Amino acid sequence: MDKNNARLLAVNVLTRVSKGSYSNLTLDATIRKAKLDSRDAGLLTNIVYGVIQHQLTLDYYLKQFVGSRKLDDWVTVLLRTAIYQMFYLDKVPNRAIFFDSTEIAKKLGHVGIAKFVTAILRRIDREGVPDLGQIKDDIERLSIGSSTPEWIVSKLIDQYGMDEAKAVLEDINHAPRAAIRLNTTITDADDLTFRLGEQFELTPSAISPVGLTADSGHLALTPEFGAGYYTVQDESSQLVAPSMQIKPNQKVLDACAAPGGKTTHIAQYLDPKQGGQVVALDLHPHKVKLIEENAERLQLADRVHAQALDARKALKTFGAESFDQVLVDAPCSGLGLMRRKPEIKYEKTQTDVDNLTRVQGELLDALAPVTKIGGRLTYSTCTIAKEENVDVVAAFLQRHPEYHQEEVFTDKHLRKNHAAAGLQLLPSDYGTDGFFIASLVRTR
């Protein structure tokens, strides 16, 4: 079997992900190393993300045929990939799935395992998989059907109601659109669409005036990306910088900045000739380097200053009232990213959410004094858990009467929003990542 067979590569990638590797980074590195054509890269990507997205469902199906038998990790992964292709990919014939799965089992194991894999797949093909509608408990049925842990299902129902919860659970298992943000300092939508039109079918974002989307394709591999015409950034994340209503001469602090997507978006609004600058912080020097590289690629380095610093030490480092604007894009559970990074839903726990709310509160408290009177402190996360969003903001305002919350500014009117004063987008609203923004203005 060819070592660059897409199904074999999928098993290798998924096995690594099961041991803690990031799916997107591992997948991208594998595609580059194997030099796959677009067809094989598409199949590999589909299998990897599809299996992760539907893992609980696939394991529920598999258990009916394997029972309590203990399998090596790679064998479980191989069977998941085969079942996923059988029931979720209409255009892939079973004979191709059976043949490749048997050959992979031989290559990674031995003939005995290959016979076992073939026997399981033929039984599934013959008998079919269980009807999930027969699961009586609502939470368990939604959990298995959407492949989302029960604690997340319960949280969504409790915080947003059954209808919104079902919409989110249905939506997160659809493939994410690729989204890019225009670098308006050197291009515009018409120019970039013309340049990329032969490679990608680009569509204007429904929520971001500087966003374009594509249903497929590797948008980070083009000459235009390398030259800084655009960067890859989800549409919901593109709403942060505009919400700050930045003026060209302002001094802005991006307190949790790496890898620099929002930093460089902020920089597009600044004019270094008028003194405009964004100071971008991250704890780790290697991540600071990523910010600098992104700013350099986008030709914005003259207005970006990146440095390694714990944002909670900003007051000691910069002094009180030293920034016109402060952005706290806080560390969070990432539950808004379940479509784009589906392994998140299996890795995170309620304990993680609870611990993160403490860190988020500490960051806001530490950065409140460095914002000028009349300035704006913007808080954002890529989660949909209210504990990390509206609850963190409400607690901050209780502790800091010198701040009040304003409605979040957006360039386009957004009909869907799940936070009264802040902006809370769910993945099912516009097909984006789930995201939260709050705009906090210092009055004294």
SULHUNOR-V147941 format. One record per residue. N is the residue number from 0. RES is the residue in one letter. PSI is psi in whole degrees, -180 to 180 (none if undefined). OMEGA is omega in whole degrees, 0 to 359 (NA if undefined). BURIAL is I if it has 16 or more other C-alpha atoms within 10 Angstrom, else O. Layout:
n=<N N>
res=<RES RES>
psi=<PSI PSI>
omega=<OMEGA OMEGA>
burial=<BURIAL BURIAL>
This chain:
n=<0 1 2 3 4 5 6 7 8 9 10 11 12 13 14 15 16 17 18 19 20 21 22 23 24 25 26 27 28 29 30 31 32 33 34 35 36 37 38 39 40 41 42 43 44 45 46 47 48 49 50 51 52 53 54 55 56 57 58 59 60 61 62 63 64 65 66 67 68 69 70 71 72 73 74 75 76 77 78 79 80 81 82 83 84 85 86 87 88 89 90 91 92 93 94 95 96 97 98 99 100 101 102 103 104 105 106 107 108 109 110 111 112 113 114 115 116 117 118 119 120 121 122 123 124 125 126 127 128 129 130 131 132 133 134 135 136 137 138 139 140 141 142 143 144 145 146 147 148 149 150 151 152 153 154 155 156 157 158 159 160 161 162 163 164 165 166 167 168 169 170 171 172 173 174 175 176 177 178 179 180 181 182 183 184 185 186 187 188 189 190 191 192 193 194 195 196 197 198 199 200 201 202 203 204 205 206 207 208 209 210 211 212 213 214 215 216 217 218 219 220 221 222 223 224 225 226 227 228 229 230 231 232 233 234 235 236 237 238 239 240 241 242 243 244 245 246 247 248 249 250 251 252 253 254 255 256 257 258 259 260 261 262 263 264 265 266 267 268 269 270 271 272 273 274 275 276 277 278 279 280 281 282 283 284 285 286 287 288 289 290 291 292 293 294 295 296 297 298 299 300 301 302 303 304 305 306 307 308 309 310 311 312 313 314 315 316 317 318 319 320 321 322 323 324 325 326 327 328 329 330 331 332 333 334 335 336 337 338 339 340 341 342 343 344 345 346 347 348 349 350 351 352 353 354 355 356 357 358 359 360 361 362 363 364 365 366 367 368 369 370 371 372 373 374 375 376 377 378 379 380 381 382 383 384 385 386 387 388 389 390 391 392 393 394 395 396 397 398 399 400 401 402 403 404 405 406 407 408 409 410 411 412 413 414 415 416 417 418 419 420 421 422 423 424 425 426 427 428 429 430 431 432 433 434 435 436 437 438 439 440 441 442 443>
res=<M D K N N A R L L A V N V L T R V S K G S Y S N L T L D A T I R K A K L D S R D A G L L T N I V Y G V I Q H Q L T L D Y Y L K Q F V G S R K L D D W V T V L L R T A I Y Q M F Y L D K V P N R A I F F D S T E I A K K L G H V G I A K F V T A I L R R I D R E G V P D L G Q I K D D I E R L S I G S S T P E W I V S K L I D Q Y G M D E A K A V L E D I N H A P R A A I R L N T T I T D A D D L T F R L G E Q F E L T P S A I S P V G L T A D S G H L A L T P E F G A G Y Y T V Q D E S S Q L V A P S M Q I K P N Q K V L D A C A A P G G K T T H I A Q Y L D P K Q G G Q V V A L D L H P H K V K L I E E N A E R L Q L A D R V H A Q A L D A R K A L K T F G A E S F D Q V L V D A P C S G L G L M R R K P E I K Y E K T Q T D V D N L T R V Q G E L L D A L A P V T K I G G R L T Y S T C T I A K E E N V D V V A A F L Q R H P E Y H Q E E V F T D K H L R K N H A A A G L Q L L P S D Y G T D G F F I A S L V R T R>
psi=<136 132 -19 19 132 -38 -37 -45 -37 -43 -42 -46 -47 -34 -41 -40 -38 -19 8 -5 153 132 -45 -42 -43 -42 -48 -42 -38 -43 -43 -45 -40 -12 50 147 173 -34 -49 -37 -38 -43 -45 -48 -44 -46 -47 -54 -36 -44 -42 -44 -38 21 -46 -38 -47 -40 -35 -45 -47 -37 -30 -21 -25 -27 -136 7 131 125 150 151 -45 -29 -43 -44 -44 -45 -38 -45 -39 -46 -39 -47 -38 -38 -10 -14 102 -32 2 116 145 -33 -37 -39 -46 -45 -51 -40 -39 -43 -38 -42 -39 -43 -41 -17 -113 179 -37 -43 -38 -42 -40 -47 -46 -42 -43 -45 -38 -36 -45 -42 -38 -42 -20 172 160 152 115 -22 -16 -9 120 -39 128 -47 -45 -41 -45 -38 -51 -41 -37 -5 53 128 148 -32 -32 -40 -48 -41 -46 -43 -46 -39 -26 -7 161 -42 -46 -38 -46 -40 -44 -46 -33 -40 -35 -12 10 147 136 147 148 134 139 155 127 141 96 -7 -17 -4 176 178 -42 -45 -47 -38 -39 -44 -36 -1 -31 -20 -33 148 98 141 135 141 144 -18 -20 125 -15 18 143 148 157 144 -24 170 155 90 -10 8 8 157 -34 -37 -46 -31 -2 15 -25 169 160 122 134 150 -42 -37 -27 -9 -14 -58 -46 -33 -22 -15 56 140 151 -27 9 156 121 141 122 103 -25 76 -31 143 6 11 -50 -33 -50 -29 -44 -44 -30 -23 -9 150 109 -25 -23 7 5 133 146 125 122 124 147 153 -33 129 -37 -27 -32 -39 -37 -42 -47 -41 -41 -42 -40 -46 -38 8 40 12 -23 -10 11 127 112 140 154 118 139 120 -23 -9 14 -38 -45 -36 -44 -23 164 148 47 -5 140 -35 143 131 126 91 87 151 134 178 -20 19 -10 -9 15 -25 -45 -34 75 -21 -18 -40 -21 -21 -33 154 168 -33 -40 -45 -47 -43 -37 -32 -32 -45 -42 -42 -41 -41 -45 -43 -42 -31 -12 -42 -20 -8 133 152 129 -9 175 133 113 130 129 152 162 45 163 8 122 -29 -34 -10 -93 -33 -40 -44 -44 -42 -39 -45 -32 -39 -21 81 -10 -4 147 155 134 158 141 127 136 144 -39 146 126 112 -33 127 137 24 134 -57 -33 -173 114 112 136 154 -29 -10 -52 13 24 -178 151 137 151 140 137 139 114 120 133 126 -16 none>
omega=<179 181 180 174 187 181 176 178 179 178 180 180 183 177 177 179 180 179 173 179 177 185 186 181 181 180 181 180 180 179 180 183 182 181 183 172 188 181 181 177 178 179 179 181 180 182 183 182 180 180 179 181 187 190 181 177 181 179 176 177 186 183 181 183 181 181 183 181 180 181 170 183 184 178 176 180 180 180 176 181 181 181 178 181 182 190 181 180 187 189 181 181 182 182 178 179 182 183 182 180 178 180 178 179 177 185 183 181 179 186 180 178 178 178 179 180 180 181 179 182 179 176 179 179 184 188 184 182 182 177 181 178 180 177 190 183 184 183 180 181 178 180 181 183 181 184 180 181 188 182 178 177 180 179 180 179 182 188 185 181 186 184 179 179 179 180 179 183 176 188 188 178 171 180 180 171 170 182 178 177 179 168 188 177 181 181 172 187 182 180 183 177 177 183 186 189 181 182 187 173 187 180 177 178 178 186 182 180 179 182 172 181 176 181 181 176 181 188 179 183 184 174 181 175 180 181 174 179 181 173 179 181 180 183 182 177 179 181 187 184 178 182 183 179 187 174 187 186 187 172 188 174 171 196 181 204 189 4 172 180 180 177 183 175 175 183 180 180 188 176 182 178 177 180 179 181 171 175 186 184 166 181 193 181 181 176 173 179 177 178 181 180 178 179 179 181 182 178 182 186 182 180 180 173 181 178 179 180 170 185 179 177 185 182 179 184 189 181 181 176 185 181 174 182 175 174 172 174 200 169 184 182 180 183 173 185 188 176 185 179 191 180 179 186 177 186 187 178 176 177 176 180 182 180 182 179 177 179 181 177 178 180 180 179 183 186 179 182 184 177 180 171 187 180 186 172 183 180 180 176 174 177 178 179 184 178 183 188 184 181 177 180 180 180 178 182 175 181 187 180 177 178 168 183 175 175 182 178 171 179 179 177 179 184 184 179 186 176 189 181 178 176 177 176 173 181 183 183 185 181 180 168 170 189 179 175 171 181 186 185 179 184 180 NA>
burial=<O O O I O I I I I I I I I I I I I I O O O I I I O O I O O I I O O O O I O O O I I I I I I I I I I I I I I I I I I I I I I I O O O O O O O O O O O I I I I I I I I I I I I I O O O O O O O I O O I I O I I I I I I I O O O O O O I I O O I I O O I O O I O O O O I O O O O O O O O O I I I I I I I I I I I O O I I I I I O O O I O O O I I I O I I I I I I O I I I I I I I I I O O O O O I O O I I O O O O O O I O I O I I I I I I I I I I I O O O O I O O O O O I O O I I I I I I I I I I I I I I I I I O I I I I I I I I I I I I I I I I I I I I I I I I I I I O O O I I I I I I I I O O O I I I I I I O I I I I I I I I O I I I I I O I O I I O I I O O O O O I I I I I I I I I I I I I I I I I I I I I I I I I I O O O O O O I O O I I O I I I O I I O O I I I I I I I O I I I I I I I I I I I I I I I I O I I O O I O O O O O O I O I O O I I I O O O O O O O O I O O I I I I I I I I I I I I I I I I I I I I I O O>
